[in-house]
Amino acid sequence: MADIVLGLASARSPMVNLPPERWHTQGENDKASTRLRRGNGQAVTYQELLESANPAIAEGLTPDVWERQYAAAQRSIATLAATLTEVNPDVVLMMGDDQEVFIDGANRPGIMAYRGETFPTFIQSPVAGAAPEKVGQPVAVGLTEHIIRSLVEQEFDVADSVALTLVESNQGRGGHEFGWAYNRLMSNHPRPIVPFVLNVHYPPNTPSPKRLYEFGRAVRRAVQSWPGNERVAVIGTGGLSVGVLEEALDRSTLAAMGSHDVDGLGMLNRDWLQGPTGETLLYIAAAGAAEHLNMEVLEYIPAYRSPAGTGCGLAFVRWQ
């Protein structure tokens, strides 16, 4: 019987990709951001955040703290990549998203599976300033089509695609949504994948956290019903909180995933879960698919980058 034998979730914020000496610039950029939302979904300005921020936050904005946090994030990413190499799954199921790379407002499904022969993946070029490089990740087409059929039988309305074209406004820009996992977690090692594209960024048809946890569960049932013995890993990357760093909410979300508290996850504010913070939903989908495994939070790093309390909640999670 095929089954999911491993789950991985990793932050892929600019704060894990940019050296810590550039975090200050990220914080400066937050001053003009129009996408700052508290955990209750309330939109706020940088100045409003600053007026209510804990003064202790500013005391932690030092090069030493940022160096330690950056190093811890890199260690956790390396651990997740090493785990994937050690487990050596036959297939990797990707809980991914799209930031108007292939999909725009002309037709944006809530849940889509890709079943073409290869998935177009963009990774950062090693040449500074060069356009992203495109690689074709092999798709486990038979398993993907089986999962789609099973999900439909389980009453999930799933869009499917056999070809993706870059959005016109995105020509030459590429995207990192799947490329980051390919580069950092899969170590540029092609493996057959099952790619899901979940609309976690753009209301109004963003699936709810409860729905995506149940979706993960349904995906596992679909994998188990496949007439093969493939060992499958599931990966989700992205959040947690981005912009306004909601440390307590991040920690409670991780705890709810670990205790399979679906109702607790369902209480997360939908207005908070949009934009970059919406990538928290990719963790939740992965958690549902891997709930039969033991969940381990390798590291949670509250990476503040401004006195107002903006930053990213960097979480690194493993299910085995």
N, C-alpha and C positions, 0 to 999 in steps of 0.2 A: 504494500500500500504506500502510495506517495504521501508525504506529509511535510509540514513546515518544521524544520529542525533548528532554526536559528532566526533571531530577530535583531536588527541593529537600527538605532536611531541616533542621528548626529546633528548638531548645529552646523550650519554652513554660512553663518553671518559673515559680512566683511571683517568682523572682529576676530575671526579665526583665519582669515586669509591675508589680512594686512598686518604688517609688523606693528608692535605696540606704540612705536613712536608716531604712528599715523592715527592713533585712536583719538587724539585731541582734535584733529580735523573733523572726524566723524561727529564729535560732540558739538563743535562749532556749527556744523551743518544743521544740527537739530534745532538751532535757534530759529531757522526759517521754515521748519517743517510744518506742513499742514496735515500731517497724518498721525499726530500724537493722540493716543486714546488711553484713558485709564481702564482698569479692569472692569469697571461698570459700564464701559462703552462710551463714556462721555468724552467728547472731543475737547481738547484743551490746547492752549498756547504754551510755548516754552516759558514765557514769563509767569503764567499762572502756576506752572509746575515749580518754578524756581521759588515762588513765594511760599509754597507749602512744603518744600523739600526738607528732609532731615539734614541738618548741617554736617552730620558725620559723613555724609556721602562725599562732600568736597574734600574732606581730609584723606579719603582713600584714593584720590585721583593723582597718584604719583607714579613715576616711571618704574619704581621697584614693584609696586602692586601690579601694574599692567604687565610687566615682564613675567611675573609669577603666574598670572592668569593666562597669558598667552602660552607659556610653556606647558601649563597643565592641560590646556585645550589640545595642544599638539600631541601630548602623550596619550590622551584619550582617543584621539583620532587614530593614532598608530596602533593602539590596543584593539580598536574595532576592526581595523584592516587586517591585523595579524589573526584575529579570531576568525574572520571570513576565510583567510587563507588556510588556517588550520582545519576548519570544518569542511572546507572544499565542497560546497553544495553543487548539485547538478544544475540547478536553475536558481536565478535570483529574481524574486518578485519585487518590483519597484512601485512604491507608493509615491508618485511624483506629482508635480504641479506644472503649470504653464503660466508665465508672466508675459503674455501676448507675444510669444515667440512663434507658435504655430496657430494659436487660437485667439480670436478677438471677439468683439461684441456682435459680429455678424451671426455667429452661431457658437454659443459657449455651453457645452454640456456640463452637468454637475459631476458625472462619473463617466469616464471614457477608457476603453481598453484599446490598445494598438496591436494589430495582428498581422502587420506586414512582415516581410522576411527579415528586414533589418530596421532598427530604430535609429533615426537620425539624431546623433548626440554631438553637442558642441562642447569642447573642452578648451581651456585657456592655452594659448600658444606659449611656448617657452621664450619666445622672442618678445621683448617688451614693446607694447604698443601695437602688436600685430593682431589681426582679426582672429577670433576663435577658430580652432581647427575642428573640422567635421569628421566624425567616425561613425561607422554603421555597426551598432551592437546587434548581434544575432538574436532573433526573437524565437522563443519556444512556441511556434505557431500552434501546434496541435494542442498543447496544454492551455494556451491562451484561449483558443476557441472553445475548449471544453469548459473552462472557468466561466466564460461569457454565458454559455448555454445554462450552466448550473445556476449562475446568479439570476438569470431570467426566471428560471423555475422557482427560485427562492424569492421572487417578487421584487428584485432590484432592476430598475430600468437603466440599462447600461448602453451607452453609445459605443460604437466601434469604428475603427479606422484602419485602412490598409495603406494609406499614403498621407503624408503631412507636408505642407508647403509653408515656407516662412511667410509670416504676415508682411505685407508690402512695406509698412513703416519700419519693419525690423530687418530689412535686407542688409546683410553684412554684419549685423550686431550679434546674431546667435543668441544662445541662452546657456545658463549653467544649471538648470533644474535637475537634469539627469547627468550632465557632464561632471558635476562636482563629485557625485557618488562614484562614478566610473573612475575618475582620476584619483580620489583620495581614499576611498574604501575598497574599491576593486583593484586598485593599483594598476590601472590601465590594462587589466587582464580580461580579455573578452570572455564572457560567460553567456549562455542562453538566458534571456530575461523575459519576464512577463511584465510589460509596462502599463501601468495605470496612470492616467492623468486626471487628477481630482481638482475641481474648482474650489480652491481654498482661499482665494484672494478677492473675488469679485461678486458682491451681492447683486441680485437678490436670490440666485439659485444655489448658493453655497450650501452643501449638505451640513446638517447639524452634527455636533460632536457625537451624540448618541447614535445617530444614523451611521456615521463612519466607523464607530466601534463595532456596531452590528454588521456592517459591510465587511470589516476585517474577519469577523467570525465566519461569515458566509463564504468568504474566499477560502478559508482553511477547509471548510466542509467540501467545497468544490475540489480543492487539491486532493483531499483524501478519497474522493470518489473517482479520481482519474485511474484508469487501469494500467498503472505503472508503479515503479518503486523509486521515483525520483525523490531526492532529498532537496528540499526547497528552503532558501533563506528569504526573509522579507526585510526590506530596507525602507526607512522613511527619513528624510532630512529636512532641516529648516529651522523653525522657531527654537525656543519658545517665545516669550514676550520680546517684542522688538519695538523700539521707540521709547515708550514709557516702560521702564523696567519694573515689572510687577513681581518681585521676588517671592512674596508669600503665595501669590496665586500660582506662579510656576511650580513651587514646591507642592502645593496641594493638588495640582493637576497631575504631577508625577505620582503622588501617593495614590490618587484615585485610579490611575492606570495600573499601578501595582496591586491594588486590592480589588480590581475588576468592578469598581464602583461606577456602573454605567449611568445610574441616575445622577450621581454627583457630577460626572462629566457633562451630562445633559443640562446641568444648571449653569454652565459657563455662558457668559454673555455673548450673544451672537454678534453684536456690534463691535466687541473687542476682537473677536476672531475674524478679522479681515486684514487685507494688506499683508505685510510680512508676518505679523503675529498669527495670521491664519494658517501658517505652516505648522502650528501646533496640532492641527487636525491630521497631518501626515503621521505624527507620532501616535495619535489616537487610533488611526486606522491600522498601523503596524501593531499596536498593543492588542487590538482585537484579534488580529490574525495569529499572534504569538501568545495568547493568554494562557495556553496550556504549559508554557515554559516558565522557568524562574526568571523574574525580571530583576536586573541589577543596574542601579544608577551608578555608573563609573565616576561621574563628576557632574555637579551642578555649579556653575560659576556665574554669580551675579556681576556681570561685566559692565559697571557704570562707566560712562564716558563724559558726563557733564555734572556740574553742581545741582542741576535741576532734577537729576535722577533718570536721565535718559541713558539708554544703553541696550544691552541684549542679555537675555537669560540663556546662557550656553549650557545645553544639556547633552549628555552622552550616555546612551542606554544600551544594554545588551540583554537579550532573552536567550537562555539556553536550557 
